[in-house]
Amino acid sequence: MATDLHLVKPSTYLSNFATAYRVEDNVADFIAPPFKVNKQSYKYLVYGKDNFRMYDNKVSRREKSKEIITQADEATYTCETYKLAKFIHDDDYSVIDDSIRLDEKSAMDVKDGMILAREKRIYDIAGSASVVTQTVNAAGDWDTAASGTPVADILTGIKTIYESTGKKANRIVMPFTVAIEAIKTDEWKDYFKYTGSNSIWDLLAGLRNIGLDGRIAGAQGLSTYQGAASDPTSEILWSDSVLVYYCEPTPTLQSQSFMYSPFIEKDTVRKIRDEREEGTYIEMKEIIDELLVNASCAYLITNTL
């Protein structure tokens, strides 16, 4: 008896295509950079505020070296498996000249779903005041030009992170709706001597002047994992919260950073033939974890609008 499903090895072409596919406003990889590991579960270092100290490293003749004591706890990561798939009926293949284009479009659709799910998982950590203990409300509403305080709030975040960790904040995530208001404030214009046309590109240039690589967030989805006709409510994940943080761009399991994501597989695409359904599934798979490494490396500004 023939099997109904025929599994095909991962498609190198589609996997490379999925890896190269970028969504403009996703921030998950920007907040928690992914890096490949060999073990699905192992130990990593979790840092607290006591992560730097002075050493008296002067030694006498034949005295052994002073030992560095890492001020960090060990925890265990576990890469979990995530999958999504899209079905393509044989009839859909029969009416187009270039089937690979249909495969590519399906891989894009599946990756969009994978990205949004990962965005939500990252937001549940990075956007939570119970996780990011250095969380404050904006001093002045950023959508009020005369009294908005985007610069003061961001600089306070940079200072707070440095005083807590000795690390200089190097990244910021700002929702689009917040960004277009921040650049209109009198404070922003005065601080950066800004006379432009309220361009987001000019805003990012201003952030770079104070040492922050900026990313504009805009991911939006249903307010529940499974939408239905009776529950069509959508939400913008980051709402009006702004995250300032220190990120190690190329981390290891020993790096001090706000977050990172070890993975076994990422953006792996395979085609699965279903004879009974007369079609093919384009499936994407990830085996990944999202880890909080040092909450003190982040500063969350809430209620900016």
N, C-alpha and C positions, 0 to 999 in steps of 0.2 A: 504494500500500500504506500503510495507516494505521500510524502509529507506536504502539508499545506503551505509551510513557510520555508523559504530558501534564504539562509543567511549569507550575506556576501561580506568579505573582509572589508575593513575600513577603507573608504575611498581616499587615497592620498590627494587627488585633485580637489575633491569637495571639502576635505578637511583643511587644506591650504586655503581654499576659497573662503571658508568660514572664518579662519583665523584672520585673514586680511580684511574681512568685512567689518566696518566700523559704524557705530551709531553715534551721531553727533553729541548727544547729551547724556550718555551713560557715564557714571562716575565710579562704579564698583572697582574696576581695575586700577583707577587713579587713587582710590583710598586704600585698597588692599591689594598691592601688586602681586600677581601670581608668579610662582616659581616652581619648577619641577622638583619632586623628591622621589626617592627610590622606594620608600616604605609607606604603606597606606596609613600606618599609625606609628607614631614615635613621640619622643619628648621634644619640647621646645622651651625657651626661656620666657617667663612673664616678668616684666619689670614693674617696680613701684617707684616711689619718690626717692628712696635711698639707693640710687643707682650710680652715684659718683662720689668719690672720696679722695682726699689727699693721701699720698703715700710718702713716708719717710724712706726713700730708697737709697740712702747712704749706707754703705756696708764697710765693715772692717776687713782687714786682710784675712783671706780664707773663710770669710763668712758667706753663707749661701745667699742667693738673691731673695729679696723680699717677695712674698707671694701676693698676686692679685686675687682678691676675693670678690667674685661676681655678686653684686647685690641684686639677685633675681631668684625667683622661684621656678621650679620645673613644673610643667603641665604637659598633658598628652594631647596631641592633635589626632584626629581621625578623619581621613578623607571620605566623604560620603558620595554616593552615586546619584547623579541627576540625569534624567533622560526626557526628551520630547521627540515627537515624530509627526510627520505630515504624510497623508496618503495621496498618491497620484494614481488615478484609474488609467487603465490601458487606453481607453478612449481619448484621454487628454494627450497621451503621447502620440496617438495616431493622427491628430489634426495639426501638429506643428512640424516644421521642417528640422528644427534643431532641438533635440531632446535635452541636451546638456543645459540649455538655457532654462528649461523648466525645472531641472534638478537644482540649478543654482538659485532660482527664485524660491523654491521650496526650502533649500538650506538657509536662505536669508530669513524666511518666515519663522523657521524653527529657532534660529539663533536669536531673533527678536524676542521670542518667548523665553528662551534660556537667559538672555540678558536681563529682562524685566524681573524674572524670579530671583536672580542673583542681586540685582539692585535692591529688591525688597529685603533680602537677607542681610546685606551690608547696612542698609538704612536702619534696620532693627537694632544694630549694634552702634553704629556711628552717629545715629540721630537720636539716641536715647539719653535723656538726662540721668537716668539711673546707672548708665555705663560711663558716660563722659561726665565725671563728677565736677569738672570745671565747666559748668554750664551757667550762663547768666542771660537775663533779658537785655535787649539793646537799651542803652541809656536814653536814646531819643529815637522816635520812629523815623526810619530811613525814608519813608515816603512823604515826609514833611520837609520841604526844601530848607526852610529857615532854621530848623532845630534838629534835623537828622544827624546822627553821629556815627556814620559808617567807619570813618577813619579812626576815631577814638576807640571804638569798640574793637576793631581789628588789631590796632596797636596794643591794646590791653591784653588781647589774646596772645599775641606774640610774646609780650613780656611775661605773662603768667606761665606759659609753656617753658620759657627759658629758666625762670626762677624755680620751676618744679623739677626740671630734668637736665638742665644744661644744654639742651638742644635748641637750635634756632628753627622756629617754624618755617617750613618751605613750601607749603601748599595750602590752598583754600578752595572750598566748594561753595558756590553761591548760586541759588536758584535764579533763573532768568528774570522772574517777576521782581526779585529783590535787586538784581544788578541794574536794571533800567531805572530804578528809583535812586539807588545809591549815588550814581554819577550825576544826578541832578541837584544834589544837596549843596548848599553854600559851603559846608565844611570841606567836601571833596574838592570843589572848584578852587577853594582858597589854598588847601594843603598842596595840591598838585599844580597850582597855577593853571588850571584847566580851562580852556576857552573853546573847546571843540563842540561837536554836534551830538553829544550824548551817545557816542558810539560804544558798543560793547568792546570793540577792539581797543579803544582808548582806555576803557576801564581795566582791561587785562594788562595793558602797558603800565598803568599806574600801580597795580598790584605788584608787578615785577620790580618796580622801583623800590618797594619796601621788602623785597626778597621772597615774594610769594608767587609760585606758579599756580595760576587760576584755572578752574574748570567750571563752566556754567552748567548747572544741573537742570534737567527738565523732564525726567522720567515720570510718566503718568500711567496709571492702570486702574482697574476696578478695585473697589475697597474691600473686596473679598477675593479669595483665590479662584473661586469658581463662579463666574457671573451667570445670571439668569434674567429672564424678562422682568421678574419682580424685584430684581436687585441690580439696576444698571448704574448705580452711583460710582463715579470715578473720583480719583484723588491724585494730587501731585505729591509724590513721596516726600520731598524735602520742604514742602509748604513754604514757610518764610524763615527757615533755620539756615544759618551760615556756619560752616565748619572750618576752623583754622587748625592746622596740625603739622606735625613733623612726620615725614615719610622717608624711609630708606628705599630709594628707587629700585635697587637690586638686592633684596634682602636674602639672608640665610636664616636658618632656624635659631641662630644666636644673635641676630640683629635686634637692636633696640629701635622700635618704630611704633607708630600708633596701631597699625594693622598690617597683616599680609595674608596671602592665601597659598599654602602649599597644595600642589595637585599631582596626581598620577596621570590623569588624562584631562585634556581640555580641547573643546571644539573638534572632537572625533566624530566624523560622519560616516555612516554606513548605509547601504541600500539593502532593504529586506523585501524579497519578492513574496507576495501572498497569492498563491494560485486560486484559493477559494474565493477571495475577494476580487480577483482579476486586476491586480494592480501592484504597486510598489510603495513601500514606506521609505521616506528619507528620515533617518533617525540621527539625532545628535546626542552625544554622551559626554558627561564630565564626571570625574572623580576628584573632588576638591573639598577644602575646608576653608572657613573664614575665621581668622583668629584675632582676638584682641591681645596685643602684646604689651602696650603701656598706655593706659587711659590718660595718664598725665601728659602725654604727648599731643593731646587734643584739647581744643577749647571750642565749645558750642555756644553760638549766639542765637537766642530764640526771640520770637516776637519782634522781628525787625520791622514789620509793617503794621 
